[in-house]
């Protein structure tokens, strides 16, 4: 009787150990591929591998491509155009070279520059999922998104005007190129070749989230839903042009409400829906 009981216990122990061993996952034995079909961080692609039964390592890229262009009338342009007409009338060499590019009078110069806004939400990411249960799909996630610091960039195209002023400078007509043409600011004609600004954030953005679904499916395919937050610091409006930066700083100082709003915009909510495939 004792021998039979011992045999039953031994068989049960072996069976339990075998099942437990099957449930344990060894590091880098499997690979998952995730397609991010919808996310507040954009479309994305991920690769994932389990480190063990409770932890999975993910890496990938997400991007949110968006550009918008429009034109506007440049303030103070009439003052510059009057100067250009005077130069054309007084300098035959300048007049001849401008005629070669199709300009005979200042009114033919485009004073409606094209402004392009581009969203720079492009990030690589490395994330670690923790599954409290070996069999469960609920997980906690921590990691970081790494990408461009310029969240929203602005560039102004004034190539034709810059070309005109380069011709004028070539012929020694430089009297007004360094004169400010906006009251109270240091904008000069030379600044037209470098008009830019950006809403800047941290390039390394810590991430925390919770979700449901395994990055490496136990079967071939599954769906993963996740909610989280990116911590990207206080956004700042910056420019590579020092004169424009002075203008931005002055405007931000006058608009205290805008500065206060940016200080509150330090966290970006993340909602993501992915389809995951088990590669092997």
C-alpha positions in Angstrom: 0.0 0.0 0.0 2.8 2.4 0.9 4.7 1.5 -2.3 1.5 2.2 -4.4 1.0 5.6 -2.6 4.6 6.5 -3.1 4.3 5.7 -6.8 1.2 7.9 -7.2 2.9 10.8 -5.4 6.1 10.3 -7.5 4.1 10.3 -10.8 2.1 13.4 -9.7 5.3 15.2 -8.8 6.9 14.4 -12.1 3.8 15.4 -14.0 3.6 18.8 -12.1 7.3 19.4 -12.7 6.9 18.7 -16.4 3.9 21.1 -16.7 5.8 23.8 -14.7 8.8 23.4 -16.9 6.6 23.8 -20.0 5.2 27.1 -18.5 8.7 28.5 -17.9 10.0 30.5 -20.8 13.7 30.9 -21.5 15.3 34.1 -22.7 15.3 34.9 -26.4 13.7 31.6 -27.3 10.8 33.3 -29.1 10.3 36.4 -31.2 7.2 38.5 -31.7 6.4 41.2 -34.3 4.0 43.9 -33.5 2.2 46.2 -36.0 1.0 49.4 -34.3 -2.1 50.2 -36.3 -3.4 53.0 -34.1 -1.6 55.1 -31.5 -1.3 58.7 -30.3 2.4 58.3 -31.0 1.7 57.3 -34.6 2.1 54.1 -36.6 4.9 51.7 -35.5 6.7 48.5 -35.7 8.0 46.4 -32.8 10.1 43.4 -32.1 9.7 41.6 -28.8 11.4 38.6 -27.0 10.6 37.1 -23.6 13.4 37.3 -21.0 11.5 34.8 -18.8 7.8 34.0 -18.0 7.3 37.4 -16.3 9.4 39.8 -18.4 9.4 40.7 -22.1 11.8 43.1 -23.8 10.4 45.2 -26.7 12.1 47.6 -29.2 10.8 49.4 -32.1 10.0 52.7 -33.9 6.9 54.9 -34.1 6.2 57.8 -36.3 3.5 60.4 -36.9 4.1 62.0 -40.2 2.3 65.4 -40.8 3.1 68.5 -42.7 1.1 71.7 -43.4 2.0 74.6 -45.6 0.5 78.0 -46.0 1.5 81.5 -47.2 1.3 84.8 -45.4 2.1 88.4 -46.2 5.4 89.6 -44.6 5.1 92.6 -42.3 7.3 95.5 -43.3 7.8 94.3 -46.8 6.8 97.6 -48.4 9.8 99.4 -46.8 12.2 96.8 -48.2 10.6 96.9 -51.7 11.0 100.7 -51.9 14.7 100.2 -51.1 15.0 97.5 -53.8 13.4 99.7 -56.4 15.8 102.5 -55.6 18.7 100.1 -56.0 17.4 98.8 -59.4 17.0 102.3 -60.7 20.5 103.4 -59.6 22.5 100.3 -60.5 22.5 99.0 -64.1 24.5 96.0 -63.2 22.0 94.9 -60.5 19.1 95.7 -62.8 20.7 93.5 -65.6 21.3 90.5 -63.3 17.9 90.7 -61.7 16.4 90.8 -65.2 18.1 87.4 -65.9 16.0 85.8 -63.2 12.8 87.5 -64.3 12.7 90.5 -62.0 12.5 94.0 -63.4 10.9 95.8 -60.4 10.5 95.1 -56.7 6.8 94.4 -57.0 7.7 91.1 -58.8 9.4 89.7 -55.8 7.3 87.2 -53.8 6.5 88.8 -50.5 4.2 85.9 -49.4 6.6 83.4 -48.0 5.5 79.7 -47.7 5.5 78.5 -44.1 5.8 74.8 -43.5 4.8 73.2 -40.2 6.1 69.6 -39.6 5.3 67.3 -36.8 8.5 65.6 -35.5 6.9 62.8 -33.5 9.4 60.2 -34.6 10.8 57.9 -32.0 12.7 54.8 -31.4 11.6 52.9 -28.2 12.9 50.3 -25.8 10.4 48.9 -23.3 10.1 46.3 -20.7 6.8 44.5 -19.9 6.2 42.9 -16.6 3.4 40.2 -16.5 2.4 39.5 -12.8 1.0 36.1 -14.0 2.8 33.6 -16.2 -0.3 32.9 -18.1 -2.0 36.3 -17.9 -2.0 39.0 -20.5 -2.2 42.0 -18.2 1.2 43.8 -17.9 2.9 46.9 -16.6 5.4 48.6 -18.9 8.3 50.9 -18.4 11.0 52.3 -20.7 11.8 55.2 -22.9 11.1 56.8 -26.3 14.1 58.3 -28.0 13.7 60.7 -30.9 13.8 64.3 -32.2 13.7 67.2 -29.8 11.7 69.3 -32.2 8.1 68.3 -31.7 6.7 70.9 -34.1 9.0 72.6 -36.5 8.4 75.7 -38.7 10.4 76.7 -41.7 9.9 79.7 -44.0 10.8 79.6 -47.7 11.9 82.9 -49.0 14.4 81.6 -51.6 13.6 84.2 -54.2 14.0 87.2 -51.9 17.3 85.8 -50.6 18.5 85.3 -54.1 17.7 88.9 -55.0 19.5 90.3 -51.9 22.5 88.1 -52.7 22.8 89.7 -56.1 22.5 93.1 -54.6 25.2 92.3 -52.0 27.5 90.9 -54.8 27.4 94.3 -56.4 28.2 96.2 -53.2 24.7 97.3 -52.4 24.6 96.5 -48.7 23.4 99.7 -47.1 20.1 98.4 -45.9 20.8 94.7 -45.5 21.6 95.1 -41.8 18.8 97.6 -41.0 15.9 96.3 -38.9 12.6 96.4 -40.8 10.3 95.6 -37.9 9.8 98.2 -35.2 11.2 97.1 -31.8 13.0 94.0 -33.2 16.4 93.2 -34.8 15.0 91.5 -37.9 17.1 92.3 -40.9 17.0 91.3 -44.6 19.8 88.8 -43.8 17.5 86.9 -41.4 15.2 86.0 -44.3 17.6 83.2 -45.3 17.2 81.6 -41.9 13.6 81.9 -40.6 12.8 78.9 -38.4 11.3 78.0 -35.1 10.4 74.8 -33.2 8.4 73.6 -30.2 11.2 71.6 -28.5 10.9 68.8 -25.9 13.3 66.3 -24.4 14.8 63.8 -26.9 14.7 61.0 -24.3 11.2 60.6 -22.9 10.6 58.1 -20.1 7.4 56.0 -20.5 5.1 54.2 -18.1 2.0 52.3 -19.1 -0.4 49.4 -18.5 -1.8 47.1 -21.0 -3.5 43.8 -22.0 -2.0 41.4 -24.4 1.3 39.6 -24.8 3.9 41.1 -27.1 4.9 37.5 -28.0 1.7 35.7 -28.5 1.3 32.1 -27.1 -0.5 31.3 -30.3 0.1 32.8 -33.7 -1.7 36.2 -33.4 -3.2 38.4 -30.7 -4.3 41.9 -30.1 -2.5 44.2 -27.6 -4.1 47.3 -26.1 -2.1 49.8 -24.0 -2.5 53.0 -22.1 0.4 55.1 -20.8 2.2 58.4 -20.6 5.3 60.0 -22.0 7.2 62.4 -19.8 8.8 64.8 -22.2 9.5 67.8 -19.9 8.4 71.4 -20.4 8.1 72.3 -24.1 10.0 75.4 -25.2 9.8 77.5 -28.4 13.2 77.9 -29.9 14.9 79.1 -33.0 18.4 78.6 -34.6 18.3 82.3 -35.5 19.3 84.5 -32.6 17.2 87.5 -33.7 14.1 85.3 -34.0 14.9 83.8 -30.6 15.0 87.2 -29.1 11.6 87.9 -30.7 10.2 84.6 -29.3 11.5 85.3 -25.8 9.9 88.8 -25.9 6.6 87.4 -27.0 6.6 84.6 -24.4 7.3 87.2 -21.7 4.4 89.3 -22.8 2.1 86.3 -23.1 2.4 84.9 -19.6 -0.6 82.6 -20.1 1.1 80.8 -22.9 4.2 80.2 -20.8 2.0 78.8 -18.0 0.2 76.6 -20.4 3.4 75.1 -21.8 4.6 74.4 -18.2 1.5 72.2 -17.7 2.0 70.3 -21.0 4.8 68.1 -19.6 3.0 64.7 -20.1 1.7 63.2 -23.3 -1.0 60.6 -23.1 -0.4 57.4 -25.1 -3.1 55.0 -26.3 -2.0 52.2 -28.5 -3.6 49.3 -30.4 -1.3 46.6 -31.9 -1.6 43.3 -33.7 1.2 40.9 -32.6 2.5 37.9 -34.5 4.6 35.1 -33.2 7.5 34.7 -35.6 9.0 31.6 -33.8 
